[in-house]
Each structure stands twice: as C-alpha cells, then as structure tokens.
C-alpha cells in the first residue's frame, strides 16, 4: 500500500503493532537566524499568494523554514524533497520532505532518514498523520534499528504538529506550533534537527 492509503493514525495502528500516546516532548531550542529571513518570510505571508495550493505552501513556507534550520546542521544532515522512500509493498511512496544523515559517499545517496514532513492536504491533519506515521515506520524499518527515534511533522504551513516513533510507540506532541510565532516555530524544528543529529 502507498503511504497515502493510510487515512489516519488508527489505520496504521490497525496494520502494524504500534501503540499511541500524547505527550509534550518537543523543546524550543533557540536558533540564531538571519533577521532578513524573518522579515522576508513575514512579507511573503502578508503579501504573497502562499496558501492557494499545497505546492505554494511547500515552496513558500515549509521549504524555506526547513532550509533555514538545516543551515545550522548542514554538515551532518540533508533535506530531500519529494524523494521516493520504499520499504515494501505496504510501505512505499514519496514523502514531501525527508531529513536524512549526510552520506560520506556524496549528496546523491539517501542515507538513514530521521525526520519526515508531510504537508496537510486541504488542512486534513488526520489524513496527514496517517501518511506521516506510515512514512516514519518505513524509515524505521529501512534503518533496521527500532531504538532510534524517527520524527514526524504534519503542517499546513500555518500550524505545525510533531510526533516521534521509537520502537513500537508513537508519541504525538500535544502542543502544536504556529507561523504566528516564527521564532518559536524555528526553535521547535531546530530541536528535531538536534535530536536527529544526536543519533548519528
């Protein structure tokens, strides 16, 4: 089944032996970023056409935020956009974004994925989480080490929700973060990058 076949977290739990809980695990770790980035992003949100399609949201909001955080971690991690991720016939497809370990063989080799981001199509976070959790599970199985944390983000550009899969437990962060507090959002995403780097 393609990742998009899973329409909710419950769908994934019915197909795989996972458990679910809600708990705040995300910490905001301040990220020193360029003031021009904040100003530019605020201008784009205020004056640009950014919420008219999923592509516009990915290109104008999600990708710039991921890239800004990635710059502080670029020696260890890479961002992959719309890269196929295939484990088997039940877990395959194309995540919107994958944050993976930088390969010693060059930037054309997809190494261990640590973070998956799914854009919530039509603001459907339930369906977004079904797809994201399936992708996180594929990343876990490809890595072969269930003890490592696999992080997930589902976002419609304005709201960002976070989750983590470790062994057979999926934890969804109770609190979400928003574009209306960009510094805090960047700090939350930075936390996931730091946690990913810590597992290298």
Secondary structure, 3 states (H helix, E strand, C coil): CEHHHCCCHHHHHHHCCCEEEECCCCCCCCCCCCHHHHHHHHHHHHHCCCCCCHHHHHHHHHHHHHHHHHCCCCCCEEEEECCEEEEECCEEEECCEEEEECCCCCCCCCCCEEEEEEECHHHCHHHHHHHHHHHHHHHHHHHCCCCCCEEEEEECCCEEEEEEEECCEEEECCCCEEHHHHHHHHHHHHHHHHHHHCCC
